[in-house]
Amino acid sequence: MAPVPDLPNEPQDDIEAYVGLARQDAEERARERGWTTVRSLAPGTVITMEYLVGRLNFEVKDGQVHRSWQG
């Protein structure tokens, strides 16, 4: 069996706190708090489901974050 990789820790952050923020403000805050990849998506956007450590996703409608999740 292959050894378990030593993955980096994700930022200790309340990802629900981004809901309601303007897209640009949310993206800037996420990067300041240590997220290495920040992705803003329109509702219903088709995406792959692989988990990427350090990535924070935003669903943005009318310029405002409506949902956020890790990976």
C-alpha positions as a Markdown table, in Angstrom:
| # | Residue | x | y | z |
|---|---|---|---|---|
| 1 | Met | 0.0 | 0.0 | 0.0 |
| 2 | Ala | 1.3 | 3.5 | -0.9 |
| 3 | Pro | 2.1 | 5.9 | 2.0 |
| 4 | Val | -0.5 | 8.6 | 2.8 |
| 5 | Pro | 0.8 | 11.9 | 1.3 |
| 6 | Asp | 1.5 | 14.7 | 3.7 |
| 7 | Leu | -1.1 | 17.3 | 2.6 |
| 8 | Pro | -0.9 | 20.9 | 3.5 |
| 9 | Asn | -3.4 | 22.3 | 6.0 |
| 10 | Glu | -6.2 | 24.4 | 4.8 |
| 11 | Pro | -6.7 | 27.9 | 6.2 |
| 12 | Gln | -8.7 | 28.0 | 9.5 |
| 13 | Asp | -11.6 | 30.1 | 8.2 |
| 14 | Asp | -15.3 | 30.4 | 8.5 |
| 15 | Ile | -16.3 | 29.8 | 4.9 |
| 16 | Glu | -20.0 | 30.7 | 5.6 |
| 17 | Ala | -18.8 | 34.2 | 6.5 |
| 18 | Tyr | -18.3 | 34.9 | 2.7 |
| 19 | Val | -22.0 | 34.5 | 1.9 |
| 20 | Gly | -23.5 | 37.9 | 1.2 |
| 21 | Leu | -20.2 | 39.6 | 0.3 |
| 22 | Ala | -19.5 | 41.2 | -3.0 |
| 23 | Arg | -17.5 | 38.8 | -5.3 |
| 24 | Gln | -14.4 | 40.9 | -5.4 |
| 25 | Asp | -14.4 | 41.5 | -1.6 |
| 26 | Ala | -14.8 | 37.8 | -1.0 |
| 27 | Glu | -12.0 | 36.9 | -3.3 |
| 28 | Glu | -9.6 | 39.4 | -1.8 |
| 29 | Arg | -10.5 | 38.3 | 1.8 |
| 30 | Ala | -10.0 | 34.6 | 0.9 |
| 31 | Arg | -6.6 | 35.2 | -0.5 |
| 32 | Glu | -5.6 | 37.3 | 2.5 |
| 33 | Arg | -6.6 | 34.4 | 4.8 |
| 34 | Gly | -4.4 | 31.9 | 2.9 |
| 35 | Trp | -6.6 | 30.2 | 0.3 |
| 36 | Thr | -4.3 | 29.4 | -2.6 |
| 37 | Thr | -7.0 | 29.1 | -5.2 |
| 38 | Val | -10.2 | 31.1 | -5.2 |
| 39 | Arg | -12.8 | 30.2 | -7.8 |
| 40 | Ser | -16.0 | 32.2 | -8.5 |
| 41 | Leu | -18.7 | 30.5 | -10.5 |
| 42 | Ala | -22.1 | 31.4 | -11.8 |
| 43 | Pro | -25.1 | 29.3 | -10.5 |
| 44 | Gly | -25.4 | 26.1 | -12.4 |
| 45 | Thr | -21.9 | 26.1 | -13.8 |
| 46 | Val | -20.7 | 22.6 | -14.6 |
| 47 | Ile | -17.5 | 21.8 | -12.7 |
| 48 | Thr | -15.4 | 18.8 | -12.0 |
| 49 | Met | -15.7 | 17.4 | -8.5 |
| 50 | Glu | -12.1 | 16.6 | -7.6 |
| 51 | Tyr | -11.0 | 18.0 | -4.2 |
| 52 | Leu | -8.2 | 20.5 | -4.3 |
| 53 | Val | -6.6 | 21.4 | -1.0 |
| 54 | Gly | -6.5 | 25.1 | -0.4 |
| 55 | Arg | -9.2 | 25.9 | -2.9 |
| 56 | Leu | -12.3 | 28.0 | -2.0 |
| 57 | Asn | -15.3 | 28.1 | -4.3 |
| 58 | Phe | -17.9 | 30.7 | -4.5 |
| 59 | Glu | -21.3 | 30.6 | -6.3 |
| 60 | Val | -21.9 | 34.2 | -7.4 |
| 61 | Lys | -25.2 | 35.7 | -8.5 |
| 62 | Asp | -25.6 | 39.4 | -9.3 |
| 63 | Gly | -22.1 | 40.1 | -8.1 |
| 64 | Gln | -22.8 | 38.6 | -4.6 |
| 65 | Val | -21.6 | 35.3 | -3.0 |
| 66 | His | -24.6 | 33.0 | -2.4 |
| 67 | Arg | -22.7 | 29.9 | -1.5 |
| 68 | Ser | -19.2 | 28.9 | -0.5 |
| 69 | Trp | -17.4 | 25.5 | -0.2 |
| 70 | Gln | -13.9 | 24.1 | 0.1 |
| 71 | Gly | -12.1 | 22.0 | -2.4 |
